[in-house]
Each structure stands twice: as C-alpha cells, then as structure tokens.
Amino acid sequence: MRYAYLKTNHAVKELERVSANPDNVPEGGPDAYVAHFVRLTDGNPGLVLSVHFQPEQDAYIRRGNVEAYSFYWCSRLLKRFGSIAEKPAGTIVRRLVVSMRIYWLLFRFRPTHLLCWAHSFPLWAAYLAARSCRARFVYSRHNRILGGNDPLYLRLTNAIDRWIIRHADAVVVHGPYLRDQLLQVGISADRLVEYNWGFRHLVEQSQDDHEVPDINKNGATRIVLYIGRIEETKGVFDLLHACANRLSADPHTKLVYVGDGTDLARLRSLVSEIGLGRNVQLLGMVPHRLLGGVIRQSTIVVTPTQTSFPEGRCMATMEGLIMGVPVVAPDWGPFPYLVKHEYNGLLYNADSIADLKFSIERVLEDASLRARLQTGARESGARLCDVKVNFSQTVKTAFDIAGTSLRVDNKAS
C-alpha cells in the first residue's frame, strides 16, 4: 500500500517537528494531522503535499518512509513578473502551476490510498491523480461548503468542488455542522465519516503551568482572548475596534491574541497607532501543549469570524468550552452548534461590531451572568472532552468505506 495526503499549511515543517518526537503523537494542534497520517501509513511509503504562503520558497524533507513537499503559491518563475502575478489572471496561473506539480508528484508516486484536504485547483489535481492511479480517494472537509453571496468565480469553483466531493469514495467530515452541509449537497450518508477531536489532552497539559505565558500581568483582571489565525476575515480587527473604548478607559481589561497569520504585522501596527500597546498583547504562536494554560487565565474567549470566511469547525470555541471559559461567537454557521446563548456563552449578530461590543461588555460587567455562563461552559466542555477514535482511525475507516464504494461502482459499471 502507498499512502498520499494533500493538505494546507506547511507539511515539511510539520513532518520535521513530528519526526523529532515520533513516540509522542499529538492529539491536537497544527501538527496532529501529519502525525496521524504517519501513524496511518504503518511503515508503508507515504507522501505529504501542501501549499503555503510563507516563507516564500518551496521545501522538501524525507523522514523514514514518509516524504513531504511544500509549495509556495507564487513560484519563482512567476515572481519575475512582479505585480502581474498578483492580478486575477496571475492568481489562476499560479494555482495551475502548483496544481500541475501536485498532479505530477502524485502520479509519479502512484498511491493506492489518497487523502485530500484541499479545494479548487489542488483538489481537482488530486482527484484526477487518484482516478489515474485507481487509488481510493477520501476527501476531508474542514470548512463550510455552502456559501452565501460568493462572487461568480467562487460559485463556479465551488460547484466543481461539490461535484468531485459527491464522487469521492468516502468523505471525512469534521463536526455535525459540516455533516449537515454535505448531506444537503447530495453526499450519501453511507459515505460520510464524522470526526471530532477529543480534548482530554488539552486539560491534562494545562496542569503544567511553569512555561505558560502569564497574561495577567500589570493587574489585568478581565482577559478577552482570541485564538486563531490573525486575518481580517477571522474578525481580528472587528474585535480590536469592539474593545478599543474599554481598553482605553479600563487598565484592568486586557485583549490577548494567540496565533500567527498574514495580518499580524498590520494588527500590531494598528494597536500601536491607537495607543493600546499596554492593554493588547500579541502572543504569536503558542505551543499547543501550553494553550490550555493560557485559556484558563482568560475571562472570555471570543471568536469574531466574519461571514465571508468559510468557517466549518470553530476549534477555538471548543477549546474555550473545554477549559470552562464562556465563548462569545457570531450567530451563524457552526457556532450555534456549540454556543448556546445565555447558557455557555453569547451569540451576537454576525458582522456587527456594535453587537459584538455589547456582548463582550455584558459578560465583563455582569458577574452573575458570567458565573452562569462559566457553569454552562464547564458542563459543555465535559461532553466535548473525550472522543472514541482518533484521526488516523477515522481515516482508516474512511478508506475501508472507499474500498467498498469502489467495488460497488466497478460492479455497477
């Protein structure tokens, strides 16, 4: 058997970190998926491919039976054309170039099992490679599939994506919200395998506090915490504007961002520009084993994702509840599946900075409401804490279903 995996982020760095500690397979955090893929291969040849934006170069690594390639979206060839490569036509060419490389590497590797977490051109390349090699094709969905007022080109690419997903041999779907969405677009229930991370490790790791960043410095007693990618569509600037007046007037309130992303420098500049450097802390990436300890110090976790972002799982919401911290979240997509208004958090009108501000103020000002939400968060977190199967077991189940689907399809043809 030969296993291949197409994903986002930086597979080379992830495999490098995972292979440095092979006996400790992470159950959460950015490296967990690659770690579980390595476990799934069980010594058979493995190939991991990914595309990324930073740093601006391609990368390759081989560790044992598994090799990994990470491609920078803007190839060195296209970078010679400067700003032209950033235009819509240049974007299409960039994606085509990377996708052709993905197809060629997969075709050359000849996988028997192909797991794909991608969309648009890379997904199409992976599907074509799987069919060329007669491999079992399992699709893994993390983000929303049914959009709202998407531009025409996105509606077109999403339509092609949905066709491929409907023809996948099996689909690993992350959480009940995405399961409902995929059922709506015509994926048969017998080809869906629902998966949710367990979070027992987050609670256990948070007991080791000596390396956890101290976010209660300077007398802060009310901590508003954001966890996730630092990007505009994730609502990081909405959150800053919602908290700005209070941060200026109340030295005991602090806004803390955990994460990295394309808008981190812009956010840091804006914080400095409006003079909130003392009350806003940008921690950058925090090792996953320390994340529970950071959450434990916070008053509320806020997930201010805009509706333009294809949110599908809201991991930060789950992590906040696991640690017994109330969550303020928008009233759309996956968030109402986890946040029950006035029970374990508050839901606000999506994309409304004014309503986001009002909800944050309610939790910070009303001690009785805060205590009630903390109780609800702890109860919800207890239900989320454990999961019966891990990711590698889930994918193995999906590949077994894929094999059955292929046999049925072959008989039908």
Order of alpha helices (4+ residues) and beta strands (2+ residues): beta-alpha-alpha-beta-beta-beta-alpha-alpha-beta-alpha-beta-alpha-beta-alpha-beta-alpha-beta-alpha-beta-alpha-beta-alpha-beta-alpha-beta-alpha-beta-alpha-alpha-alpha
